[in-house]
Amino acid sequence: MTQKDEWLKVESLDMDAQGVARNSEGKVVFIEGALPGEEVLVEVGKRKNQWEQATMVAMRHESAQRVRPGCPHFGLHGGACGGCKMQHLDPASQVAVKQRVLEDNLSHLGKVRAERMLRPIEGPAWGYRFRARLSVRHVERKGTVLVGFHERKSRYVADMQRCDVLPRHVSAMLMPLRALIGSMQARDRLPQIELAIGDTVVALVLRHLEPLSSGDLQLLREFAAEHGVQWWLQPKGPDTVHLLDEDGPELAYTLPEFGLRMPFKPTDFTQVNHQINTVLVGRALRLLAAASTDRVIDWFCGLGNFTLPIATQAREVLGVEGSETLVARSRQNAALNGLSDRTGFDARNLFEITPDDLVSFGVSDKWLVDPPREGAFALVKALADLCETPREGWTPPQRIVYVSCNPATLARDAGLLVHVAGYRCVAAGAVNMFPHTAHVESMAVFERP
């Protein structure tokens, strides 16, 4: 048990940006707010047999990587915004930590070591967040409305006047949004505003639990005219999202390197950080190195974020996604960009894919894999099975570029690719998609000898 007067030496950071130390008994202590190299006193809040959870209360040696947080709502205790966890760590050091997390996961979970570590992909540390889900609460006893992220480790909404990871013009709308919601008749039945920003459009999706009155709709229109935003309404699930007024401009982002325009709905999955996404797509395609004679499969293709750029280089690209709706949207985007003749799309549950399914998709030279946090275990397992027991007329792809938003599931899948399917992990690197958070995006490249 950690004693109150016991100074702990912080050794590393975990996936939640907590300092990791060991007490005099050798037990692991996770410490909110502590950084590697620091010596701290802590207050233990939770004890288990193998570990303790604690908060830093004093420090006698400060890390050279510690910086003053840029956001006034950042903190470690009650009332602080929980949207960012690493603002007290120098941005360059944040990236180094994420690169180390990727390496450690590959090594410890997958027993894989990349032959080459790629330089991390970095971008602006502030104003980068083009997607966000903001909670809304009318707090009657305080006579106010709160719009923002939840407080750290709490269901309450933080009292935020600004948010520095949002673009400045969007951050400046937080207080006007609070006033708007407070003036609406339905203010107690509006739980959420979802933000999606395109190249020229700021879209706000208002979740409402009852039909809005004509007066409330007029207030939304007036706000849109004053602040230059586009309102979408969501009465029930994501499929019910629709424009308040149908004459607005189209929400879209571009991939300038490939001359592509990608329309999307505000509830579609798109990357939070458009600047990083542009660099990520470019690097992924350079690593994939698709030739004009190649057939490529893009697994978990979404709206075609990778499919369409690949189609500008390869002979043929097949995009596979689990949703019929997304597949239809991908086809539309391919047609819009004049790539229908080089692309095909298929809806398939990729979490239940089998070796027979892989064979039915035909032979491909290269794969791009971009799964959700759950990873691509079924897909990789099916590939590994076919590599162990080959089928006549079918051959595995020679190169796979795997884009991941969870280093643990990437490491698990990498273990199968390397130790069962016979691939080499030739390169891997971190992608700082979410500065100031502990989220680790990454990329790895696999080749068959």
PAKEMAR-657752 format. One record per residue (C-alpha): x, y, z. Coordinates in nm, 3 decimals. Layout:
{node {X Y Z}}
...
# end
This chain:
{node {0.000 0.000 0.000}}
{node {0.134 0.344 -0.093}}
{node {0.201 0.559 0.213}}
{node {0.103 0.928 0.226}}
{node {0.463 1.038 0.273}}
{node {0.606 0.802 0.010}}
{node {0.767 0.975 -0.287}}
{node {0.707 0.788 -0.612}}
{node {0.924 0.806 -0.924}}
{node {0.709 0.814 -1.239}}
{node {0.845 0.577 -1.503}}
{node {0.608 0.613 -1.800}}
{node {0.262 0.713 -1.924}}
{node {-0.023 0.471 -1.986}}
{node {-0.291 0.484 -2.258}}
{node {-0.501 0.722 -2.047}}
{node {-0.211 0.968 -2.003}}
{node {-0.163 0.868 -1.641}}
{node {0.183 0.850 -1.489}}
{node {0.291 0.496 -1.403}}
{node {0.506 0.434 -1.095}}
{node {0.577 0.155 -0.846}}
{node {0.554 0.195 -0.472}}
{node {0.794 0.046 -0.215}}
{node {0.603 -0.283 -0.230}}
{node {0.643 -0.305 -0.608}}
{node {0.274 -0.240 -0.676}}
{node {0.188 -0.038 -0.987}}
{node {0.039 0.306 -0.916}}
{node {-0.144 0.500 -1.188}}
{node {-0.121 0.873 -1.116}}
{node {-0.343 1.143 -1.268}}
{node {-0.142 1.445 -1.375}}
{node {0.208 1.300 -1.331}}
{node {0.468 1.281 -1.608}}
{node {0.766 1.049 -1.662}}
{node {1.070 1.145 -1.458}}
{node {0.875 1.330 -1.190}}
{node {0.885 1.250 -0.819}}
{node {0.546 1.294 -0.657}}
{node {0.335 1.242 -0.348}}
{node {-0.008 1.099 -0.418}}
{node {-0.351 1.049 -0.272}}
{node {-0.479 0.699 -0.348}}
{node {-0.842 0.687 -0.456}}
{node {-0.875 0.318 -0.548}}
{node {-0.686 0.008 -0.443}}
{node {-0.680 -0.332 -0.611}}
{node {-0.461 -0.636 -0.555}}
{node {-0.227 -0.555 -0.843}}
{node {-0.253 -0.177 -0.872}}
{node {-0.362 0.152 -0.722}}
{node {-0.526 0.459 -0.874}}
{node {-0.403 0.791 -0.736}}
{node {-0.392 1.167 -0.786}}
{node {-0.078 1.376 -0.756}}
{node {-0.081 1.612 -0.454}}
{node {0.281 1.732 -0.445}}
{node {0.591 1.728 -0.664}}
{node {0.959 1.772 -0.585}}
{node {1.106 1.708 -0.928}}
{node {0.928 1.844 -1.237}}
{node {0.966 1.699 -1.585}}
{node {1.129 1.923 -1.845}}
{node {0.844 1.812 -2.074}}
{node {0.575 1.970 -1.854}}
{node {0.410 2.280 -2.001}}
{node {0.135 2.518 -1.898}}
{node {-0.194 2.391 -2.049}}
{node {-0.326 2.621 -2.319}}
{node {-0.694 2.578 -2.230}}
{node {-0.845 2.741 -1.919}}
{node {-1.084 2.447 -1.879}}
{node {-0.808 2.186 -1.858}}
{node {-0.758 2.034 -1.516}}
{node {-0.725 1.716 -1.315}}
{node {-1.003 1.755 -1.061}}
{node {-1.378 1.816 -1.039}}
{node {-1.534 2.050 -1.295}}
{node {-1.250 2.031 -1.548}}
{node {-1.323 1.942 -1.910}}
{node {-1.243 1.580 -1.990}}
{node {-1.196 1.636 -2.363}}
{node {-0.815 1.652 -2.348}}
{node {-0.585 1.466 -2.109}}
{node {-0.233 1.559 -2.220}}
{node {-0.223 1.938 -2.239}}
{node {0.031 1.947 -1.954}}
{node {0.277 1.755 -2.175}}
{node {0.480 1.927 -2.448}}
{node {0.317 1.849 -2.790}}
{node {0.638 1.699 -2.933}}
{node {0.664 1.475 -2.629}}
{node {0.301 1.369 -2.675}}
{node {0.391 1.238 -3.019}}
{node {0.697 1.054 -2.884}}
{node {0.478 0.890 -2.618}}
{node {0.230 0.773 -2.882}}
{node {0.509 0.634 -3.099}}
{node {0.637 0.442 -2.797}}
{node {0.285 0.314 -2.721}}
{node {0.266 0.177 -3.076}}
{node {0.607 0.009 -3.049}}
{node {0.525 -0.139 -2.707}}
{node {0.192 -0.279 -2.824}}
{node {0.346 -0.438 -3.132}}
{node {0.625 -0.588 -2.923}}
{node {0.433 -0.705 -2.616}}
{node {0.094 -0.798 -2.763}}
{node {0.185 -0.907 -3.114}}
{node {0.548 -1.014 -3.059}}
{node {0.625 -0.807 -3.368}}
{node {0.899 -0.554 -3.430}}
{node {0.874 -0.324 -3.731}}
{node {1.184 -0.328 -3.948}}
{node {1.156 0.050 -3.986}}
{node {0.978 0.308 -3.770}}
{node {0.816 0.577 -3.981}}
{node {0.839 0.940 -3.883}}
{node {0.517 1.027 -3.697}}
{node {0.257 1.227 -3.888}}
{node {0.198 1.555 -3.707}}
{node {-0.003 1.870 -3.761}}
{node {-0.137 2.177 -3.577}}
{node {-0.182 2.122 -3.204}}
{node {-0.477 2.364 -3.179}}
{node {-0.789 2.434 -3.383}}
{node {-0.764 2.095 -3.551}}
{node {-1.091 1.929 -3.451}}
{node {-1.341 1.934 -3.740}}
{node {-1.578 1.684 -3.578}}
{node {-1.715 1.687 -3.223}}
{node {-2.016 1.569 -3.027}}
{node {-2.113 1.838 -2.779}}
{node {-2.346 1.758 -2.492}}
{node {-2.620 2.009 -2.405}}
{node {-2.770 2.055 -2.058}}
{node {-3.020 2.312 -1.937}}
{node {-2.930 2.359 -1.569}}
{node {-3.245 2.517 -1.434}}
{node {-3.123 2.571 -1.079}}
{node {-2.829 2.773 -1.213}}
{node {-3.033 2.947 -1.479}}
{node {-2.792 2.854 -1.754}}
{node {-2.730 2.618 -2.044}}
{node {-2.406 2.424 -2.084}}
{node {-2.270 2.318 -2.424}}
{node {-1.946 2.121 -2.443}}
{node {-1.767 1.804 -2.343}}
{node {-1.824 1.613 -2.022}}
{node {-1.626 1.688 -1.710}}
{node {-1.337 1.454 -1.639}}
{node {-1.471 1.119 -1.513}}
{node {-1.822 1.259 -1.479}}
{node {-2.161 1.261 -1.651}}
{node {-2.186 1.637 -1.597}}
{node {-2.117 1.882 -1.880}}
{node {-1.819 2.110 -1.827}}
{node {-1.886 2.483 -1.801}}
{node {-1.690 2.580 -2.114}}
{node {-1.669 2.930 -2.258}}
{node {-1.431 2.824 -2.533}}
{node {-1.257 2.515 -2.672}}
{node {-0.911 2.562 -2.820}}
{node {-0.901 2.232 -3.011}}
{node {-1.200 2.350 -3.217}}
{node {-1.139 2.600 -3.498}}
{node {-1.144 2.952 -3.354}}
{node {-1.465 3.060 -3.527}}
{node {-1.643 2.750 -3.394}}
{node {-1.505 2.792 -3.042}}
{node {-1.641 3.148 -3.048}}
{node {-1.991 3.006 -3.103}}
{node {-2.008 2.814 -2.774}}
{node {-2.147 3.102 -2.571}}
{node {-2.394 3.210 -2.845}}
{node {-2.508 2.847 -2.868}}
{node {-2.573 2.845 -2.494}}
{node {-2.784 3.160 -2.531}}
{node {-2.969 3.012 -2.829}}
{node {-3.063 2.689 -2.649}}
{node {-3.165 2.885 -2.341}}
{node {-3.410 3.089 -2.549}}
{node {-3.579 2.786 -2.708}}
{node {-3.903 2.631 -2.583}}
{node {-3.754 2.281 -2.617}}
{node {-3.436 2.360 -2.418}}
{node {-3.497 2.068 -2.178}}
{node {-3.534 1.822 -2.467}}
{node {-3.217 1.902 -2.666}}
{node {-2.943 1.665 -2.543}}
{node {-2.674 1.703 -2.808}}
{node {-2.524 1.909 -3.088}}
{node {-2.295 1.728 -3.331}}
{node {-2.042 1.936 -3.520}}
{node {-1.909 1.852 -3.866}}
{node {-1.696 2.094 -4.068}}
{node {-1.630 2.072 -4.439}}
{node {-1.408 2.289 -4.654}}
{node {-1.672 2.563 -4.681}}
{node {-1.957 2.456 -4.449}}
{node {-1.998 2.435 -4.072}}
{node {-2.281 2.190 -4.001}}
{node {-2.453 2.161 -3.663}}
{node {-2.678 1.860 -3.599}}
{node {-2.935 1.927 -3.327}}
{node {-3.070 1.618 -3.154}}
{node {-3.424 1.691 -3.037}}
{node {-3.650 1.456 -2.840}}
{node {-3.976 1.620 -2.947}}
{node {-4.092 1.814 -3.255}}
{node {-3.965 2.171 -3.259}}
{node {-4.209 2.460 -3.257}}
{node {-4.220 2.712 -3.539}}
{node {-4.070 2.966 -3.300}}
{node {-3.775 2.741 -3.219}}
{node {-3.717 2.671 -3.588}}
{node {-3.711 3.043 -3.656}}
{node {-3.451 3.092 -3.380}}
{node {-3.232 2.829 -3.548}}
{node {-3.264 3.007 -3.883}}
{node {-3.170 3.339 -3.731}}
{node {-2.866 3.184 -3.561}}
{node {-2.760 3.022 -3.890}}
{node {-2.783 3.354 -4.073}}
{node {-2.585 3.539 -3.805}}
{node {-2.307 3.281 -3.761}}
{node {-2.286 3.130 -4.110}}
{node {-2.371 2.773 -4.011}}
{node {-2.596 2.504 -4.151}}
{node {-2.850 2.337 -3.918}}
{node {-2.942 1.972 -3.950}}
{node {-3.212 1.815 -3.734}}
{node {-3.207 1.467 -3.580}}
{node {-3.540 1.364 -3.426}}
{node {-3.442 0.999 -3.370}}
{node {-3.152 0.783 -3.491}}
{node {-2.872 0.888 -3.731}}
{node {-3.081 0.784 -4.034}}
{node {-3.336 1.057 -3.951}}
{node {-3.086 1.343 -3.993}}
{node {-3.204 1.606 -4.242}}
{node {-3.134 1.967 -4.333}}
{node {-3.346 2.232 -4.167}}
{node {-3.363 2.411 -4.503}}
{node {-3.283 2.228 -4.825}}
{node {-3.118 2.514 -5.013}}
{node {-2.784 2.509 -4.829}}
{node {-2.440 2.435 -4.982}}
{node {-2.310 2.079 -4.982}}
{node {-2.094 1.955 -4.693}}
{node {-1.770 1.814 -4.837}}
{node {-1.394 1.789 -4.790}}
{node {-1.123 1.768 -5.054}}
{node {-0.809 1.561 -5.108}}
{node {-0.609 1.814 -5.313}}
{node {-0.317 1.583 -5.390}}
{node {-0.554 1.357 -5.586}}
{node {-0.798 1.621 -5.714}}
{node {-1.090 1.462 -5.528}}
{node {-1.399 1.609 -5.365}}
{node {-1.575 1.400 -5.098}}
{node {-1.933 1.500 -5.003}}
{node {-2.062 1.361 -4.674}}
{node {-2.349 1.389 -4.429}}
{node {-2.262 1.533 -4.087}}
{node {-2.334 1.198 -3.918}}
{node {-2.111 1.002 -4.161}}
{node {-1.774 0.890 -4.027}}
{node {-1.500 1.121 -4.147}}
{node {-1.167 1.188 -3.981}}
{node {-1.169 1.444 -3.700}}
{node {-0.856 1.614 -3.829}}
{node {-0.878 1.706 -4.199}}
{node {-0.518 1.830 -4.221}}
{node {-0.380 1.505 -4.081}}
{node {-0.616 1.301 -4.297}}
{node {-0.477 1.467 -4.610}}
{node {-0.121 1.373 -4.510}}
{node {-0.230 1.026 -4.394}}
{node {-0.393 0.941 -4.727}}
{node {-0.090 1.060 -4.919}}
{node {0.153 0.856 -4.709}}
{node {-0.067 0.547 -4.714}}
{node {-0.079 0.553 -5.093}}
{node {0.295 0.602 -5.124}}
{node {0.348 0.303 -4.894}}
{node {0.091 0.097 -5.084}}
{node {0.271 0.185 -5.410}}
{node {-0.016 0.072 -5.632}}
{node {0.090 0.027 -5.994}}
{node {-0.134 0.094 -6.294}}
{node {-0.167 -0.285 -6.339}}
{node {-0.264 -0.360 -5.977}}
{node {-0.598 -0.471 -5.841}}
{node {-0.645 -0.344 -5.485}}
{node {-0.904 -0.416 -5.215}}
{node {-0.986 -0.143 -4.964}}
{node {-1.139 -0.311 -4.659}}
{node {-1.365 -0.097 -4.435}}
{node {-1.376 0.159 -4.715}}
{node {-1.630 0.399 -4.559}}
{node {-1.705 0.686 -4.798}}
{node {-1.406 0.601 -5.016}}
{node {-1.145 0.809 -4.831}}
{node {-0.873 0.569 -4.952}}
{node {-1.063 0.390 -5.231}}
{node {-1.089 0.689 -5.460}}
{node {-0.728 0.807 -5.425}}
{node {-0.614 0.448 -5.495}}
{node {-0.836 0.446 -5.804}}
{node {-0.635 0.736 -5.947}}
{node {-0.331 0.505 -5.953}}
{node {-0.440 0.140 -5.974}}
{node {-0.611 -0.057 -6.250}}
{node {-0.906 -0.148 -6.028}}
{node {-1.013 -0.096 -5.667}}
{node {-1.279 -0.286 -5.475}}
{node {-1.411 -0.108 -5.165}}
{node {-1.577 -0.330 -4.905}}
{node {-1.787 -0.194 -4.619}}
{node {-2.045 -0.336 -4.379}}
{node {-2.317 -0.079 -4.448}}
{node {-2.532 -0.076 -4.763}}
{node {-2.586 0.297 -4.704}}
{node {-2.214 0.370 -4.698}}
{node {-2.157 0.156 -5.006}}
{node {-2.420 0.360 -5.190}}
{node {-2.253 0.684 -5.077}}
{node {-1.913 0.552 -5.192}}
{node {-2.054 0.477 -5.537}}
{node {-2.193 0.831 -5.555}}
{node {-1.856 0.979 -5.462}}
{node {-1.683 0.762 -5.721}}
{node {-1.927 0.880 -5.988}}
{node {-1.888 1.245 -5.882}}
{node {-1.512 1.215 -5.927}}
{node {-1.530 1.026 -6.258}}
{node {-1.392 0.701 -6.114}}
{node {-1.686 0.461 -6.154}}
{node {-1.507 0.260 -6.423}}
{node {-1.211 0.187 -6.192}}
{node {-1.399 0.118 -5.869}}
{node {-1.639 -0.143 -5.738}}
{node {-1.809 -0.165 -5.401}}
{node {-1.956 -0.446 -5.194}}
{node {-2.146 -0.455 -4.863}}
{node {-2.025 -0.735 -4.638}}
{node {-2.005 -0.794 -4.262}}
{node {-1.628 -0.782 -4.220}}
{node {-1.646 -0.903 -3.861}}
{node {-1.775 -1.241 -3.983}}
{node {-1.576 -1.282 -4.304}}
{node {-1.449 -1.632 -4.387}}
{node {-1.179 -1.781 -4.611}}
{node {-1.453 -1.869 -4.863}}
{node {-1.554 -1.503 -4.872}}
{node {-1.196 -1.397 -4.943}}
{node {-1.169 -1.642 -5.229}}
{node {-1.499 -1.512 -5.371}}
{node {-1.356 -1.158 -5.386}}
{node {-1.083 -1.283 -5.621}}
{node {-0.710 -1.225 -5.633}}
{node {-0.576 -0.882 -5.547}}
{node {-0.221 -0.750 -5.555}}
{node {-0.249 -0.523 -5.251}}
{node {-0.480 -0.445 -4.960}}
{node {-0.556 -0.134 -4.763}}
{node {-0.721 -0.208 -4.426}}
{node {-0.876 0.072 -4.216}}
{node {-1.097 -0.087 -3.948}}
{node {-1.271 0.067 -3.645}}
{node {-1.132 0.022 -3.293}}
{node {-1.226 -0.346 -3.290}}
{node {-0.964 -0.412 -3.553}}
{node {-0.984 -0.661 -3.842}}
{node {-0.940 -0.993 -3.665}}
{node {-1.187 -1.197 -3.874}}
{node {-1.040 -1.062 -4.198}}
{node {-0.681 -1.126 -4.091}}
{node {-0.771 -1.471 -3.952}}
{node {-0.934 -1.566 -4.283}}
{node {-0.620 -1.452 -4.468}}
{node {-0.395 -1.645 -4.229}}
{node {-0.605 -1.960 -4.279}}
{node {-0.568 -1.930 -4.656}}
{node {-0.194 -1.878 -4.624}}
{node {-0.169 -2.194 -4.413}}
{node {-0.401 -2.393 -4.641}}
{node {-0.376 -2.243 -4.992}}
{node {-0.665 -2.264 -5.240}}
{node {-0.598 -2.331 -5.606}}
{node {-0.614 -2.015 -5.814}}
{node {-0.606 -1.778 -5.516}}
{node {-0.298 -1.599 -5.390}}
{node {-0.260 -1.359 -5.095}}
{node {-0.183 -0.990 -5.150}}
{node {0.185 -0.908 -5.163}}
{node {0.152 -0.589 -4.960}}
{node {-0.092 -0.468 -4.692}}
{node {-0.114 -0.115 -4.552}}
{node {-0.305 -0.127 -4.223}}
{node {-0.437 0.204 -4.082}}
{node {-0.540 0.170 -3.718}}
{node {-0.713 0.375 -3.448}}
{node {-0.626 0.122 -3.174}}
{node {-0.266 0.004 -3.132}}
{node {-0.377 -0.297 -2.925}}
{node {-0.596 -0.447 -3.198}}
{node {-0.336 -0.356 -3.461}}
{node {-0.076 -0.548 -3.259}}
{node {-0.308 -0.848 -3.223}}
{node {-0.374 -0.856 -3.598}}
{node {-0.005 -0.796 -3.676}}
{node {0.081 -1.104 -3.472}}
{node {-0.142 -1.317 -3.697}}
{node {-0.006 -1.163 -4.015}}
{node {0.356 -1.214 -3.916}}
{node {0.354 -1.541 -3.721}}
{node {0.083 -1.730 -3.910}}
{node {0.032 -1.569 -4.252}}
{node {0.406 -1.527 -4.316}}
{node {0.423 -1.149 -4.366}}
{node {0.701 -0.916 -4.252}}
{node {0.617 -0.593 -4.075}}
{node {0.839 -0.368 -4.284}}
{node {0.732 -0.032 -4.137}}
{node {0.509 0.127 -3.871}}
{node {0.451 0.473 -3.731}}
{node {0.219 0.686 -3.519}}
{node {-0.028 0.943 -3.649}}
{node {-0.113 1.229 -3.414}}
{node {-0.475 1.260 -3.524}}
{node {-0.592 1.386 -3.182}}
{node {-0.334 1.619 -3.021}}
{node {-0.362 1.657 -2.641}}
{node {-0.553 1.330 -2.608}}
{node {-0.424 0.981 -2.537}}
{node {-0.578 0.847 -2.859}}
{node {-0.318 0.673 -3.078}}
{node {-0.373 0.646 -3.452}}
{node {-0.110 0.452 -3.643}}
{node {-0.012 0.279 -3.964}}
{node {0.179 -0.041 -4.040}}
{node {0.299 -0.202 -4.364}}
{node {0.322 -0.578 -4.421}}
{node {0.486 -0.764 -4.710}}
{node {0.518 -1.127 -4.807}}
{node {0.875 -1.244 -4.876}}
# end
